[in-house]
């Protein structure tokens, strides 16, 4: 007998327009903008209202509207998009090996008299301009992510390297470090939400954790092993003490910080039937539960989405597994197509909203109800 789950995933928007598979989706951390990138070499930006309706409208778009389409000029697939913490810059990583840094055109003079918060949150459809093009990767660039301070940008690629770039005024960047710890293609990079600790995941089945030694340089302080195949994606927890990873081995692993520079696997989540291409960790709906760790969402090559709720263990030692349960599931989220990317909207008031991108060239937006 099927288990009755406490929540359901309801589709509230179906966004078309890309001419090839959607590889990555990312919510702007400040503005009401959702970005997507595709094998069609473009980035599409969608905006949405302050209040999303409880269910999709008759046209299936739930008041999402296309804000802009960025024709990036990349000569191959745009594999990843990453917002800066300020929400004013967007990085694109492409299979052509390049990274684009995009910013909006400056506001008009008559807009400059508003306060800084209003100006930062204002959504304008102006054209986005490529301010810098970063080159160095010898082959496909797979991921780009800004550090929590916004001063650093990490990228990775098929050339087995992780690059850390330091940003300067006027969108200038300089290479700070090139890390060659992986033995195979590096699939993604992700920064700790507060500290400048970087995680990278690879085809070599491992996750590497890096830190900048003030007296020396960036170095790998731990290699996380345990996955039985390619690690596709990683996501830090909102509580800052955990890291999730998803793999070709059909599992999501949860790693806990047990010492300052030591992380251990404390939980293995199953339930997927194919490779898990993306994992995202959001705060979940506001909860008064003590020890709430938020919600993990993952998606796979069979079109399935799973959502777990996690809580800190109430007993046991430092490596005791968090309490966990599946709270929602969606099969065939993009029909018969792979779901390549999943992302929680972490803005206050939108914590129950997910976006996915798939091989069907579509973005779909879901609400946990």
SVG drawing of the C-alpha trace seen along z (x, -y; Angstrom):
<svg xmlns="http://www.w3.org/2000/svg" viewBox="-8 -62 60 64">
<polyline fill="none" stroke="black" stroke-width="0.4" points="0.0,0.0 1.4,-3.4 2.5,-5.6 0.6,-8.8 3.1,-11.7 2.4,-14.9 2.9,-17.2 2.5,-17.3 4.4,-19.0 2.0,-21.2 3.2,-22.7 2.5,-26.4 4.3,-27.4 5.6,-25.9 8.0,-28.2 8.9,-27.6 11.2,-29.4 14.6,-27.6 15.3,-25.7 17.4,-23.0 17.7,-21.3 17.8,-23.4 20.9,-22.6 20.7,-24.8 18.2,-27.1 19.1,-29.7 17.0,-32.1 18.4,-35.6 19.1,-36.0 17.8,-39.6 15.5,-40.3 12.4,-38.3 14.2,-36.8 14.7,-33.2 17.5,-32.5 18.0,-29.5 20.7,-28.4 20.6,-26.0 22.3,-24.1 20.8,-26.8 23.6,-29.1 21.2,-31.6 20.2,-32.6 16.5,-33.5 15.5,-35.7 11.9,-35.5 10.3,-37.7 7.4,-36.9 5.1,-38.9 5.4,-39.5 2.7,-37.0 2.4,-33.8 -1.1,-32.4 -1.9,-29.1 -2.1,-27.2 -1.2,-27.8 -3.3,-30.1 -5.2,-28.9 -2.2,-29.6 0.1,-27.6 2.4,-30.4 1.4,-31.6 2.2,-35.2 5.8,-34.4 6.9,-36.6 10.0,-36.7 12.2,-39.6 15.0,-39.2 16.8,-36.7 20.6,-37.0 22.2,-35.9 25.5,-35.1 27.8,-34.8 29.1,-31.5 29.9,-29.2 28.7,-26.1 26.2,-25.1 25.8,-27.3 26.1,-24.7 25.7,-26.8 24.6,-30.2 25.6,-31.7 24.3,-34.8 26.5,-37.1 25.2,-37.5 24.1,-41.1 22.0,-39.8 23.6,-42.3 26.0,-40.1 25.5,-36.8 28.3,-34.3 27.8,-31.9 30.0,-28.8 30.1,-27.3 31.3,-24.1 33.4,-26.5 35.7,-26.8 34.8,-30.5 33.1,-32.2 31.0,-35.3 30.4,-38.0 27.1,-39.8 25.7,-43.0 22.7,-45.2 23.2,-48.6 23.5,-51.3 20.2,-52.9 19.1,-56.2 20.0,-59.4 16.4,-59.9 16.5,-56.5 19.5,-57.4 17.6,-59.5 15.9,-56.4 17.5,-54.7 20.0,-52.0 17.7,-49.1 15.0,-50.2 17.5,-50.5 19.0,-47.1 15.6,-45.3 14.1,-47.2 13.6,-44.9 14.4,-46.4 14.2,-44.7 17.3,-46.5 19.8,-44.6 22.5,-42.8 26.1,-43.5 29.0,-41.1 31.5,-43.0 34.3,-40.3 35.2,-37.1 37.4,-34.8 39.5,-32.3 41.9,-29.6 40.0,-26.3 41.4,-23.9 38.0,-22.3 34.3,-22.4 33.6,-24.6 30.8,-23.0 30.0,-25.3 30.5,-28.8 29.7,-30.0 30.3,-33.2 31.6,-33.1 29.4,-34.4 31.4,-37.7 31.0,-38.1 34.7,-38.8 35.6,-35.4 34.4,-33.3 35.0,-29.5 34.8,-27.6 35.5,-24.0 35.7,-21.9 36.4,-18.8 40.1,-19.6 40.0,-18.3 40.7,-21.7 39.0,-24.1 39.9,-27.8 39.4,-30.5 39.2,-34.1 39.4,-37.3 37.1,-40.1 38.2,-43.8 36.3,-47.0 34.9,-47.4 34.4,-43.6 38.1,-42.8 39.1,-39.3 42.5,-37.8 43.4,-34.1 44.0,-33.5 44.5,-29.7 44.3,-26.7 43.5,-23.5 44.4,-20.2 43.2,-17.7 40.7,-15.7 41.7,-12.9 38.7,-13.3 36.1,-15.8 34.9,-18.2 31.1,-18.6 30.3,-21.4 31.5,-23.8 29.6,-25.2 30.6,-27.7 29.8,-27.3 27.0,-29.9 29.1,-31.9 32.7,-30.8 35.0,-30.8 35.1,-27.0 34.6,-25.5 33.3,-22.1 33.9,-20.5 32.3,-17.2 33.8,-15.0 33.6,-12.1 36.2,-10.5 33.5,-9.7 34.8,-12.2 34.1,-15.6 37.0,-17.9 36.9,-20.6 39.2,-23.6 40.2,-26.5 42.4,-29.5 45.4,-29.4 46.2,-33.1 49.8,-32.2 50.0,-30.2 47.4,-29.5 44.2,-27.5 44.5,-23.9 42.4,-20.7 41.9,-19.9 39.7,-16.9 38.5,-14.4 35.0,-13.0 34.7,-9.4 31.8,-6.9 29.9,-7.5 30.1,-4.6 30.1,-6.6 30.2,-10.2 29.2,-12.9 27.0,-15.3 26.0,-18.0 26.5,-19.4 24.4,-21.7 25.2,-23.2 22.6,-23.3 21.1,-26.6 22.4,-25.7 26.0,-25.8 26.9,-22.5 26.0,-20.0 26.7,-19.3 24.6,-17.1 25.8,-15.4 24.1,-13.5 25.5,-10.8 25.3,-8.4 25.0,-5.7 21.4,-6.8 22.0,-8.1 22.1,-11.5 24.7,-11.5 24.6,-14.0 27.9,-15.0 28.3,-16.7 31.0,-18.9 32.3,-17.1 35.5,-19.3 36.6,-22.6 38.2,-20.8 36.6,-17.4 33.3,-16.2 31.8,-12.8 29.0,-11.0 26.1,-10.6 23.2,-9.7 22.6,-8.0 19.2,-8.8 17.8,-6.4 14.6,-6.2 15.8,-7.3 15.9,-4.9 18.4,-6.6 21.4,-9.0 20.7,-12.0 21.8,-15.0 21.1,-17.8 20.4,-18.4 19.3,-21.6 19.0,-22.3 16.5,-25.0 15.2,-26.2 11.7,-24.8 8.6,-26.3 9.1,-28.4 9.1,-26.0 9.3,-26.3 10.7,-22.9 14.0,-22.8 16.8,-21.4 15.0,-22.0 17.5,-21.5 15.3,-22.4 14.4,-20.5 16.5,-18.6 15.2,-18.3 16.8,-16.0 16.0,-15.1 17.1,-12.3 17.4,-10.9 14.0,-9.1 12.2,-12.5 11.6,-12.0 11.8,-14.6 12.1,-13.7 11.8,-16.1 13.1,-15.2 12.6,-17.0 15.6,-16.8 16.0,-17.5 19.0,-17.4 19.2,-14.1 18.0,-14.4 20.4,-11.7 23.6,-10.0 27.0,-11.4 28.3,-13.9 27.9,-11.5 24.4,-10.4 22.2,-10.7 19.7,-13.5 16.0,-12.6 14.6,-12.4 11.5,-11.5 10.3,-11.9 7.6,-14.6 6.8,-14.9 7.5,-13.2 6.8,-13.8 7.2,-11.2 7.8,-12.2 8.2,-15.8 9.3,-16.6 7.5,-13.8 9.9,-11.1 12.8,-13.6 15.7,-13.9 15.5,-16.6 18.9,-18.3 18.7,-20.9 16.7,-21.7 16.8,-24.8 14.9,-26.1 13.9,-29.7 15.3,-30.8 13.9,-34.3 11.6,-34.8 8.0,-34.0 9.0,-31.8 10.7,-28.9 8.2,-26.3 8.9,-27.1 11.2,-24.9 12.3,-25.3 13.5,-22.5 15.0,-22.4 15.0,-19.5 15.8,-17.9 12.3,-18.9 13.7,-22.5 11.4,-23.7 11.5,-25.2 8.9,-24.1 8.1,-25.8 6.6,-23.8 5.1,-24.6 5.1,-22.2 1.4,-22.1"/>
</svg>
